[in-house]
Amino acid sequence: MKKFLFGLTLFMASASMMLSVNADEPCDACDACTYSLSDCKTKKPLWFSADALFLNRSQKFSGNLVLDEDNNLAPVLTGNDLSFGTVAGPRLAGGIGLTDCLSLEGVYFGLHDWSATGIALGNNNRSIPGDLGLATFDYFAADAIQASYGSRIQNVEANLWKSFGKVDVLGGFRHFGMFDDFRLATFDADTFQSDYRIDTKNHLYGGQVGLRLNFVGEYFSFRPEAKFGVLSNTNGQSSTVRDLNNTLLLRDVDVSSRTTSTLSELRLVGDCKLTKCFSVNYGYNLLWATNLAQAPYQLDFTDTAASSQFLNDSHSVFLHGASVGLTFSR
C-alpha cells in the first residue's frame, strides 16, 4: 500500500507537468496566479467545509487468544475473529487566502471509535495461551473468555498552500494520534471475573508536504491531493493483569518510547456547485501510517519478571473510506 500511495503521488506530480500551466499567461478573467481554492473567475478568500468521513480501519493481528483445554489446546478464539467495521466521524476544514497565490488551511478529523468483540464459551475448559494461564486461577479452566478491542484516532493540521495555476503545493504541520485498548475478560462460576488489559498511545507530529491538482468546471470540480509526512512518534503501552475476581494484581507495567513514523494520505475528492456560496463535497480518502504501537501486539502470555517489559511499535494501519459534505465560501 505504501508503494501504491507513493506511486500515485508520483503520477499526480507527473500529471501536473503535463497540464501546460504557465504562470505568466493570464486566464480569461484574472491573473494566472490565483487563490488555490477558488475558480479562475471568482476569488473566494474565506471558506469552511464540514464533511462526514466514513473510515474503515485495518486489523491484521491474528494471534491465538483463547484455547480449548479439552481439544489439545486448539485455538477457539484468535485475532482473526475481531474485525473493525466502517465508522463515521467529522472532517472539518477551513481556510483564508493570504494573497492571490497563497492560502492558509486548518484541518481536523477524528472522533472515530472502532470496536470489535469475540467470546469463547465453554464449561471449565477455556484458557489463555502460555504460562500465564497456568499460573492463574481465572485464566485457566474458565467458563468463558471474551476479547474486546477498541481504537480511536485524532488528526489536526495547519497547512500553507501555494498555487501555480492548476497545481497547488503544500507545506504544513500535522499531529496524528491513535489510541488502542484491548481486554481479555474471563468468566467462571467458581472464581467470577478477572481482566487482562492493554492500552497503547501514539502521538505523531511533524512536517508534511503535498500536492493538489485542480480540474475546475462550471459546476463540477475534481481536486485530487496527496500528502506525505515523516513524523516523530511518542508512543507507549500499559499492561495490567488481575486475578481472583480482580482482587490480585499480577502485572502492572508502563513502557514508553519514541520512534519515527511516516504518514501518507491520498484524497480523491471533488465538489458540485449548488449556489454562489455553497457546494457539495464528495470523494474517497486513503491514509497509511507506519511504526505504530497497537494494543494486541503487546500481549505477553509468559509469566516471568520481564513479562510485558517491551514496546512493539513496528506495525502499520490503513484507513480508507468515502466522505460527503458541504463547503461554504465567499
N, C-alpha and C positions, 0 to 999 in steps of 0.2 A: 504493500500500500504506500510506503514511503517513496518507492521508485515511481509509482503511479502519480502521486501528487507532485513530485519533483519534475517528472516528465511533462505533466500537464502545464506546470508553471513555465517550463522552457518553451512549450508550444505557444502559450499566450505571449511570451516575450518575442518569439519569432513572428507571431501574427502581427504584433504591433509594428514590427519593422516593415511589414508589407501594406500598412494602411495608408501609406503615402501622406503622412502628417507633415505639414510644412508650417512651422511657427511663424514664418514671415509672410505667409499668404492669408489674407483676411477671408472670412466666410461671408455669407450673404448679408448679414445684419450686424455683425460685431467683429471684434478682433479675434484672431485665431487662438490667442491665449485667453481662454475663458475659464470661469469658475467650474471646477470639475464636476459638481453635482447639478449643474444647470444645462439646459439645452443651449444651442447657439444663438437663439433669438431672444430669450428672456432670462436674464440673470436673476437668481433666487439665492441671496446670500445667507438666508436662515432656513433651516429645515429640521424636522423631527420625525422619526419613524417609530412605530410600535408594531412588532410582529409576534405572532405565535410561532414558536420554534419547536418542532416535533423531532426529538432526537432518540435514536436507538444506540445503546452502549454495548460494546462487545464484552463478552465474558468468556475467557478461554481457560480458566482453571478447571482441571479435570481430575484432580487427586481424589483418593478414597477418603470418605468422611465417616461412614458407619459400616460395620462388619456384622455378618451373621455367625454367631458362635456355634450354631447347630449345623452349619454347612461349610466346614473347613475355612472359616473366617472369610467367606466370599463377600465382596462388597455389595451392599444393598442400597447405598446412597453415595453418590460421587458429585464432584463439581459440575459434571455434565447435566445433572438434574436441576441445576439452578441457572435460569436464563432470564435476562432482563428484557422487558418489552419496550415499546416506544412511550416516551413521557413528554408531555408538553410543558414549556416554560416560556417566559417572556424574553424577547430580544429588543432592547431599547437603544436607539442611536439618535444622535443629534449633531449638527454642525453649524459652523458660521464661516462665511467667506472673509478671509483677511484681505485678500486682493483678488483681482480677476483670475489669477492663476493659482492662488494658494488658499487652502481651507483647513480648518481645524475641526476634528471629529472626535466625539466620545462614543464608546460602545459598551453596553452591558448585556450579558445574557447569563442565565443561571436559574436557580430555584428548581432545577430538575432533580427529582428524588426517585431513583430506581430502587426496586426491592424485589427479592426473589426468595422463596422458601421451599423447603423439601423436608419430608418427615419419613423416618423408617420405623414402622410399627412392628412390635414383636411381643414376646412374653418371656421376660427374663433371659433374653438371648441377643440383645443388641449391645455393641461396644464400639468405642473409637479405636483406631489403629494404634499400634506401638505399645511401648512400655507404660505410657501414661495411663492408658485404660486399665492395665493390670494392676497398677499401683493405687487405684482409687476405688471408692465404693460406688459412686453414682454413674461412672462412665463405663462400667462393666456389668454385664447381666442386667441391663436396663430393659424396661418395657417399651420404651420409645426414645428416639433421639431426633431432635429437629435442628436443621441448619437454616439460618437466616442471614441474608447478605443484602446490605444496603449501600448505596453510593450516591454522592451529590457533587455538583460542580458549581463554580462561580467564576465569571470572567469579566474583567474590566480592561478597557483600552483607551489610550489617548493617542491619536494619530494625526499626522500632518501630511496632507495630500498636495502634491504639486502636479498641475495639469500641463500637458503638452498636446493640446488639441484633443484627439480621441483617446489618448493614453494618459493615465494618471499613475504617478509613482508615490509610494508611501514610505515614510519613516515614522516609527512610533514606539510607544512603551506599552507593555502588556503584563497583566497579572492573571494567572490562571490557577485556580485551586480545585483540587479533587480530594474528597474525603470519603473513606470507606469504613463500614463497621460489619463485623462478622461475628456470629454467635452460634455455638453448639449448645443446645439445651437438652439435658437428659431428664426423663420422667420415669419414676419407678415407684411402685406401690409400697415398697419397703423403706426406701430412703428419700422419697419425694423428688425434688428437682435441684439441679446444680447447673452452672453456666461456665463455659469457656468462651471468653470474649476477646476480640482483637479490634482495635481501632487504628487506622492509618490516616496520615495527612500529607498533602503535597502542596507546597506554595511555590509556584513557578513565577518568576518575574524577570524582566529584562527587555531588551530592544527587539524590534521586528522590522522587516522590510516587506514591501508588497508591490503589486502591480494590478491595475484595473484597466479594462478596455471598455469604451463607451460606444455602443451602437444605438444611436438615438433616432427614433422616428417621430412622426407627428403625434401618434397616440401610444405606441408601444416602444419600449426601450429594453435593451439587454446589456447588462453591465457585469460580466464575469470578473471575479477578482481572486487573487492568490496572495497569501501571506506566509511568511516563514520567520521564525524566531529561534535563537539559541538562548535559552533561559536558565538562570540559576534556580535549582530546586531545593528548598529547605524542607526536608521531609522527616517523618518519624513514625514509629509504631509503638503501641502499648498493648500488652497481653496480660490477662488475668485468668487464673483457673481457680475455681472454688469447688469444694466437695462437701459432702454431708449436709445436703439441703442448703448449700451456700453459706454454711457457718464456718467452714475451714478454708482459709486462704492458702492455696498451694503454690501459686506463682503470681508475681506482680512485677512486671518488667516494663521499662520505658527505654527506648533506643531512638536516638535522633542522628541525622547525618545531613550532608549536603552533596549534591551531585549536579551535573549539567544535563539538562533535558532539551529536546527540540520539540517545537510545535509547528505543524503545517496545517494551513486551513485553505480550503477551496470553496468559493461560493459561486454557484451558477444561478444568478438572480437577475430579475428584470422587473419592470413595472408597466402598468397600464394607466394612462392619464384619465381621470374622471372629470375634474374641473380645473380651473386655473391654479388652484392651490392644493388639490388632493389627488393622490394617485394610489393605486393598489399595487402592493409588492408581492412577488411570488418567486419561489426558487428552491434550490436544493443545496444543502450545506454538508461539507465533509471536513472532519478535523481528526488529526492524528498526533498524539502526544507520546513521547518515549521516556524511558527511565523513570518510571513511577513506582511508588510503594503501594501495593494493593493488598487488602487485608487477607484474603485466603492464602496468599503466598508466604505469609508469616506463620502459618500453622506449624507447630512443632509437637509431635507426639512422643518425643523422648522424655525421659524422667531423670535428668541429671542437674547438677548445679549450673550448667551452662545453657540449659534449655531456654529457648526464645531470646537469647542474648545476641541477636543479629538483626539486620535490616535488609530485606530483599527488595531492592528498588530497580530491578533490571527489566521490568515488563512495560508494555505499552498498552494504550487504549485507543480505540477507534470509535468516533461518534459520527453519525450521519442521519440526515432526515430533511424533510421539507419545511418550508416556512411560508407564512402568508400574513399580510398586514396592511397598514395604511401609512402613507407619508404625507405630512403637511409641509409646504414650503412657500416662501414668499421672498 
